[in-house]
Amino acid sequence: MNILITGGAGFIGSHLAKHYVDLGNKVFIVDNLITGNKNNIAYLPPDQISFFEEDVTVFDFSTLPHIDIAYHLASPASPIQYKKHPIETMRANSEGAYRVLEQCKARKFDRFILASTSEIYGDPLIHPQKETYFGNVNPVGDRACYDESKRYAEAMTMSYHMTFDIDIRIARIFNTYGPNMELNDGRVVSNFITQALENNPITIYGDGTQTRSFCYVTDLVLGLVKLGETEDIEGEIINLGNPDEKTMIKLAEMIHEMTNSISDISFESIGEDDPKMRKPDIEKADKILNWHPRVSLEKGLIKTTEYFKKMLSK
């Protein structure tokens, strides 16, 4: 197959590229490297990878061959990055999605998979979060550039499906972690591991009782692949994440122990609109895709910590 991955040099995108390359497919990657890293895909065989260091909002997609599945992952995804690049984030999720969908409309691309996010649920008022929940989002807060552009991308994707009968699927991705995360991406797992390994204070924002659910990246990629390759599920919106919920205090304690760190755990004020709880309802993923996470948080954190040790030693 010919696979397109926008944002394919990023954290999740690079793992998705490796999966398809390992199976003998040809992968086309469009990434301006604003948050991606070419080192994430440098080891992949050049005869199976075509890399374009270009912005998804201006890249000429018509130059590509026929694409069997297009995965749209292009966008800063961590709070520190999308707050740093708010306009680029909004354009990648709006104009970027539109331009890929136009290729689907022209029947040059067969199938479109939108990488959406659990952030479309905002600071949720129901728990766990089901796909039928509309969310509780501040449209003008400092997280809005990401939350609202993803919500817009979902609306556009569904509009193309209903108007032009395009085969689309939407993945609402919950917190994901693993190798190829950037050291300074601001995500809680990378923050805690880096701080613990360097014996700096492990910083918890708020009182630490807020919760997240963490999915190891290989599990997440298998979910994306099943969403992309399962037949006769056009128009489906599916949560992908691990429902094993942990408080930030518990996560910090786990990482502190497994790294044998002498770091203290410190507390700082929490940011605007930071969700108090986050847990996916994955009944739909289990039923439609026969997918559920297999890697425990303990095993995933060990693998991720080993990766960060190598990165910090360079």
N, C-alpha and C positions, 0 to 999 in steps of 0.2 A: 504493500500500500504506500501511497504518498501521504505523509502526515505533515500538517502545518502546525507549528506551535509559536504563537506570538508570545514574547517574554520567555523564550525557551532557554535563555542563559541564566535565568533566575533560579531561585531555590527549588520550587516545585517543578518548574518547566524543564530544568536540566535532568531531573530524575525521570520525568515523563519521556524526554528525548532518549535517554539511555534505554528505557524499557522497549521502545519501538525499534531502536537500532539493534538491540540484542536479538530481536525476532526477525531481523533481516529486512526491515522496512527502510524506505528513504524518508528522511526528516528534513523539513525546511524550517529554519528558525529566523524570526525577525525580532531583533532586540536592539534598542539604542544604548543599552548598558547603563542607563541612568541608575538602576539599582541591581541589575544583573552583573554577572562576572564571567568573562569569556573562559576563565580557567575551569569553570564548572563543566564545560563541554569540550575542552581542549584535547582530552584523551579519546574522544569518540572518533571512529574511523572516518577520514575525510571523504571517502567514496560514498558514504551513506548520509553525510551531513552537508547541507548547504546553509551557510550562515550569512545573514545580511545585517550588518550593523547600521540599522536605520530605524527611524521613528515610525511606529505603526500608523500614525496619522498622515504620513506623506508617502509611505512605501507604495510602489506600483505593484499591487498584487496580481495584476494581469500578466506580469512577466513570468509567473510561476506556471508549472504544468498543472494538469488536472489534479485536484486534491480530494482524497477520499474522506478524511476527517480533519477539520480545522478546530484546534483548541485555542481559544482566546484567553491567554493568561497575562497579557501585557498590562502592567500597572504596578506602581509601588504598592506594597501590601502591608508594611509595618507602620504603626503610628508615627514613628520618628521620621520615616521616609515620606509618607504621604502628606504630613504636615510641612515638611521641608519643600515638597514639590506639589502643592495643591492643584495648580493649573494643569500641569502635565498629567497628574492623576485623573482629573476630570476629563481631559481630552482623550486619554488612552481608553477610558471606559465608555466614552460616548462616541466620539468620532472614530476611534479605533474599531469598536464593535460594528458601527455602521458600515465602515469600509469593507470589513470582512463579510458582513451579511450581504452586501451588494454583490460580492462574488458568488455567494450562494444563490442569490436571486437570478444571476446570469447562468446558473447551473454549471459554473466552473468548479465550485466546491460542492461536494455532495452533502456534507453534514457539518453542523456548527455546534460546538460545545462551549458554552460560556462558563468561565470560572468566576462565579459570584462568591458571596461571602456570608458568613454568619452575622457580619456587621449590619446587614440589611434589617436585622431584628432589633438593632439599637440596644438600649438598656431594657431588656424584655420584661414584660409584666406577666408572662406565663412561663412555666418551667416544667419539663424541658420544652424546647422550641420545636414546634412542628412546622411543616412547609405551608400549612394553611394560616399561620400567624402572620399578620400584616406588619408587625413591628412597632417600636416606640422610639422614633428617631428624631433628633434635633436637626432640622434642615439647614440651620445656619451656624452650628457649633464648629469647633475646631476639628472635628472628625467628619464633618459633613461632606468635604470634598471627596472622601472615599465612600462613605455610606450612601450618599445620594447619587453619586455617579454609578455605583453598582446597581442601585435600584432602577435608575434610568436605563442602564444597559439591559436589565432584565425585561423592562417594559418594551424596549425597542426589539429585543430578541423575540419576545412573544408576539409582537405586532407583525414582524416579518413572517413568523410561522403562520399566523392566522390570515394574513393578507396574501402571501405568495406561496403558501403550502410548502415552506422550507422545513427540512428535517433539523430541528434544533433540540437541544437538551440543556438544562441549567443545573450546575452543581453549586450548592451553597456550602462552601468549604469552611469548616471550623478550625480552631487553632491546630496548626501542624508544625512539627519540629523534626530535626534530623540533620545529617551531614549536608553541606552546601549552604547552610545558613550563614549569613555574614556576622562577623564578630560584633559589629556595632549597629545591628539592624533595629535595636530597641525592643525586640520581642522578649517576653519574660523569660523563656527558657534560655536563650542566648545570653541575656543579661545575668541571670543567676549563675550559669555555668562559668562564664568569664570571670565574674566577680569572685566566685568561690575558688577557681583555679589560681587566681592572682592574690588570694587572701585579702581582698578588699571587702568592705561591708556589702552584704547582700541586701539590696535595696527593695523594700516592699512599699508600694504606693497605696495609701489608705491603711486600714487596720488589718489587712491580710485575710479577712473572712470572705472576700469576694472569690468566686469560683471560676475555673475554666476547665475545659475537657481537651486533652491533648492527644492528637493522632500522629503516629509515626509516619514519616513521609512515604515509605514503601507501601504501607496500607492505603494511604490516601491516593497514591498513583494507581493502584489496582482498582480503586473505586472509580477514578476518572476514566480509566480504560474500559471498565465494564459499562459505564454510562455512555461512552463513545461508541462501543461496538455492539451492544445489545440491540437486537432488531425489534422494530415495531413498538418503540416507546417515544415516538416523536412528541415533543411538547412537554415532557416530564420535567418537573423541578424536584431535585432530590438533595437532602442533606447528606454531606459526607463528613464524618468526624467520629471521634471516639467518645462514647457516653460516660466513660469513667471520669467522674467529676472530682476535682481536687481544689482545696482552698490554696491561696497563694502561700500561706504559712506552711502548709503541708508540703508543697512543692519545694519551697526553700529548704525545709528540713531534710527532705530526701536528697537534694543535690549537695547540701552541706555534708551529709553523712557519706555519700558515695565518693566524694572528692577528697575526703579526709581534710577538709578545709579548717583553718583556724579563724575564718571570717566571723565577724559579728553579723547579726541580722538587724538592719535598721529600718525605720519607718519614716516615710515622707508623705506630704500631702498628695492626694489623688487628683488626676486630671479631670477636665470637664467631660461629662457624659460617659465616663468610663463604666462599662456594664458591670453590674453587681453580681451577675451570675450568667453562666453560659454553658449549656448542655444540649447536644442535639438529640432529637428523637429520630432514630435511624430505622424505624419500622419499615418505612417505604423502601429504603435502600436494601434492606434484608429481603423484603418480599419481591421487589421488581428485579434487583440486580444480583440477589443471593450474595450480598456483600456485607461483611462486618469486619472490624479491625481484629487483628490477631496478635500484634506485638504489644506486650504489656508496657506500661509506662516505665517500670524499672529497667527492663531490657533496652527499651528505646533510649532512655537517658544514659545508660552505660555506653551505647554505641555513639551517641551524640557527644558525650564527654570525651571519648577517645579522639573523635574528629577535632574537637576544639583544642585538645592538648597538642595535636600536630600543627594546627594553625598557629597557635601561640608560640610554638617553638621555632617557627620560621623567622 
